[in-house]
C-alpha cells in the first residue's frame, strides 16, 4: 500500500528570502541516474529543486501498479531520457499533483500523456484553469477506483494560512506498497554532504518554520488528530520517499513521528 498527502502553498517563507544565500542546483540527494529504483515496483526521479535561490532537492515518485500502469507523483521536468526510461517500465496512466507548490511541470506531463488521468489537490483546478486536470482529490469521495485499491490518500485539510485563513498546503498524502510519499512535510533525512545554503534552509525549516506550523497553522485540531491517526495507525508503511530529502528505507513511522515532534 502506498500513502500520499495533498497540500497548497507556503506564503510565510516567501517573506524570508534574505535569511538564505543562493546555492547552485546540485540535485539533492541525486545519484545522477534518470530513475533510481527504491523498491520492487517503485522508482525515484531525483532532480534539482531551486526554491528561494537554494537547491532543496526534488524527487518524483513512480509506481507500477498491478495492472502494469505507471502512477507518477509530483512531476519533475520531463525530458526524452526520462520518457524513454518510463516507457521501459510501463505506460503512464496516472499523474498526481499533490499540492499548490509542485505544479510547474503538470501541464507538460498532461500534454505528453493525453491518455493518462491527471489528479489535482483540492482547489487546484480552480486555481490553475489553464491546466486540464482530470480529477480533483480530497473531496471525501474516496480514492479513484483506477488506483486498484493499491494507493491510499488523505487530505491534510487542517492547515490554514494565519494571515488570510485560507488553506496553506491543501496537501494530499499517499501510501503504496509499504512506502509513504511526502511532499511538503519537508526536509526529511538529507545526506550530510550538502551545500551550506541547503543546510541553512533545513535548519530554518526545522527550527523556525515547524514551530510556526504547529502553533499557528494547524487550525482544525480535530482534523489534525484524525489525519495523524490515519497516517500512523491505519496506513501500513515502513519506508518514506520524501520530495525533499533522501529515501528512508525502514522505520519510516518512527522517523516521521520524530520529524513532526510527535514523540
C-alpha positions in Angstrom: 0.0 0.0 0.0 1.3 3.5 -0.9 0.4 6.6 1.0 0.5 10.2 0.0 -0.5 13.8 1.1 -2.0 16.8 -0.6 -1.3 20.5 0.2 -1.3 24.1 -1.2 1.3 26.8 -0.6 4.0 28.3 1.7 3.4 32.1 1.8 5.1 32.5 5.1 8.6 31.6 3.9 8.3 33.8 0.8 8.7 36.7 3.3 12.1 35.3 4.4 14.4 35.1 1.4 17.0 37.3 3.0 17.7 34.6 5.5 19.1 32.3 2.8 22.1 32.5 0.5 21.7 31.2 -3.1 23.4 27.9 -3.9 23.7 26.3 -7.4 21.4 23.4 -8.3 23.2 20.2 -7.4 20.3 17.7 -7.3 20.0 16.7 -3.7 20.4 13.8 -2.9 21.0 13.0 -6.6 22.7 9.8 -7.9 22.8 11.1 -11.5 20.5 8.3 -12.7 17.5 9.0 -14.8 15.5 6.8 -12.4 16.6 5.2 -9.1 14.8 2.0 -8.1 13.9 2.2 -4.4 11.6 -0.9 -4.1 10.3 -3.7 -6.3 7.8 -1.5 -8.2 8.9 1.9 -7.1 11.4 4.4 -8.5 12.6 7.9 -7.8 13.4 10.6 -10.3 15.8 12.9 -8.4 16.3 16.4 -9.8 17.3 19.9 -8.6 14.5 21.9 -7.0 15.6 25.5 -6.6 13.5 27.5 -4.1 14.4 31.0 -2.8 17.7 30.5 -4.7 18.6 27.3 -2.9 18.6 23.8 -4.3 16.5 21.8 -1.8 16.4 18.8 -4.0 13.3 17.4 -5.6 12.1 13.8 -6.1 9.3 12.5 -8.3 7.9 9.1 -7.3 7.0 6.5 -9.9 4.9 3.4 -9.0 4.0 0.4 -11.2 0.5 -0.8 -10.2 -0.6 -4.4 -10.5 -2.1 -3.8 -14.0 1.3 -2.6 -15.2 0.3 1.1 -15.4 2.6 3.8 -14.0 1.5 6.2 -11.3 3.5 9.4 -11.1 3.6 11.6 -8.0 4.8 15.2 -8.0 6.1 15.5 -11.6 9.5 16.8 -12.4 10.7 18.2 -15.8 10.0 15.7 -18.5 12.8 15.2 -21.0 13.4 12.5 -23.6 15.7 10.4 -21.4 13.1 10.3 -18.6 10.3 9.5 -21.1 12.3 6.6 -22.5 13.1 5.2 -19.1 9.4 5.3 -18.1 8.4 3.6 -21.4 10.6 0.7 -20.4 8.7 0.3 -17.2 5.1 0.6 -18.5 2.5 3.1 -19.6 2.0 6.4 -17.7 -1.7 6.3 -16.8 -1.8 8.4 -13.6 -0.3 11.9 -13.0 -0.7 13.2 -9.4 -0.1 16.9 -8.5 -0.3 16.7 -4.6 -0.2 20.4 -3.7 -0.1 24.0 -4.9 3.8 24.1 -4.9 4.6 21.2 -7.2 2.6 22.3 -10.2 5.3 23.6 -12.6 5.5 20.6 -14.8 2.0 19.2 -14.5 0.8 20.6 -17.8 3.9 19.3 -19.6 3.1 15.8 -18.4 -0.6 16.0 -19.2 0.1 17.1 -22.7 2.8 14.4 -23.2 0.5 11.7 -22.0 -3.1 12.6 -23.2 -4.4 9.1 -22.3 -3.4 9.4 -18.7 -5.7 10.7 -15.9 -4.4 13.7 -14.0 -5.2 14.3 -10.4 -5.1 17.6 -8.5 -5.2 18.5 -4.9 -8.4 20.4 -3.7 -8.8 23.8 -5.2 -6.1 23.4 -7.8 -8.4 23.1 -10.8 -9.9 26.4 -10.0 -6.5 28.0 -9.2 -5.0 26.8 -12.5 -7.8 26.6 -15.0 -5.3 26.5 -17.9 -4.1 23.1 -16.8 -6.6 20.4 -17.9 -6.6 18.3 -14.7 -9.0 15.3 -15.0 -9.9 14.8 -11.3 -9.7 16.7 -8.0 -8.8 14.6 -5.0 -9.5 15.0 -1.3 -13.2 15.8 -1.5 -14.4 12.8 0.5 -15.3 10.6 -2.4 -12.6 8.0 -1.6 -9.6 7.1 -3.8 -10.1 6.7 -7.5 -11.1 3.1 -8.5 -8.5 3.1 -11.2 -5.8 3.1 -8.5 -7.0 -0.5 -7.9 -7.1 -0.1 -4.1 -3.3 0.0 -4.1 -2.9 3.7 -3.3 -4.4 5.3 -0.2 -4.6 9.1 0.2 -5.5 11.6 2.9 -6.2 15.3 2.6 -4.4 17.4 5.2 -7.3 19.8 5.5 -6.4 21.1 8.9 -3.9 23.7 7.8 -4.6 27.4 7.4 -2.6 30.4 6.4 -2.5 32.5 9.6 -2.7 35.7 7.6 -5.8 35.1 5.5 -7.4 31.9 7.0 -7.2 30.0 3.7 -5.7 26.5 3.3 -1.9 26.7 3.2 -0.9 23.5 1.5 -4.0 21.6 0.5 -1.8 18.6 0.6 -2.9 15.1 -0.1 -0.8 12.3 1.2 -0.4 8.8 -0.3 0.8 5.4 0.8 1.6 2.5 -1.6 3.4 -0.8 -1.3 4.7 0.0 2.1 6.0 3.4 1.1 4.7 6.8 2.3 5.1 9.7 -0.1 5.6 13.1 1.3 5.8 16.5 -0.4 5.7 19.5 1.8 6.3 17.8 5.2 9.8 18.8 4.2 13.4 18.1 4.6 13.5 14.6 5.8 16.8 12.7 6.0 19.1 15.0 4.0 22.5 13.5 3.4 25.3 15.1 5.3 27.2 16.4 2.3 25.0 19.2 1.0 25.8 22.9 0.3 25.8 25.4 3.2 22.7 27.2 1.8 20.8 23.9 1.9 21.9 23.1 5.4 20.7 26.6 6.4 17.4 26.1 4.7 16.8 22.8 6.6 17.8 24.5 9.8 15.3 27.3 9.1 12.5 24.8 8.3 13.2 22.6 11.3 13.8 25.3 13.9 11.7 28.3 12.7 9.1 27.0 10.3 8.0 23.8 12.1 7.2 25.6 15.4 5.2 28.2 13.5 3.4 25.5 11.6 2.5 23.6 14.7 1.4 26.6 16.7 -0.3 28.9 14.1 -1.2 26.8 11.0 -2.9 23.8 12.5 -6.3 25.4 13.0 -8.6 22.4 12.8 -7.3 20.3 15.8 -9.8 17.5 15.3 -8.9 17.1 11.6 -5.2 17.1 12.6 -5.7 14.3 15.1 -7.8 12.4 12.5 -5.1 12.8 9.8 -2.3 11.7 12.2 -4.4 8.7 13.2 -4.9 7.6 9.6 -1.2 8.0 8.8 0.3 6.3 11.8 -2.4 3.8 12.8 -4.2 2.9 9.6 -1.5 3.2 6.9 0.8 0.2 6.5 4.2 1.6 5.6 7.8 1.3 6.7 9.6 3.4 4.1 9.3 7.1 3.2 10.1 8.7 -0.1 10.1 12.5 0.6 10.1 15.0 -2.2 12.8 16.9 -0.4 15.3 14.6 1.3 16.7 11.1 0.9 14.8 7.8 0.8 14.0 6.3 4.2 14.1 2.6 3.7 13.0 1.4 7.2 11.4 2.6 10.4 9.5 5.3 8.5 6.8 5.8 11.0 9.4 6.4 13.8 11.3 8.8 11.5 8.2 10.7 10.6 7.0 11.0 14.3 10.3 12.4 15.3 10.3 14.8 12.4 6.9 16.1 13.3 7.8 16.3 17.0 5.2 13.7 17.9 7.5 11.8 20.2 
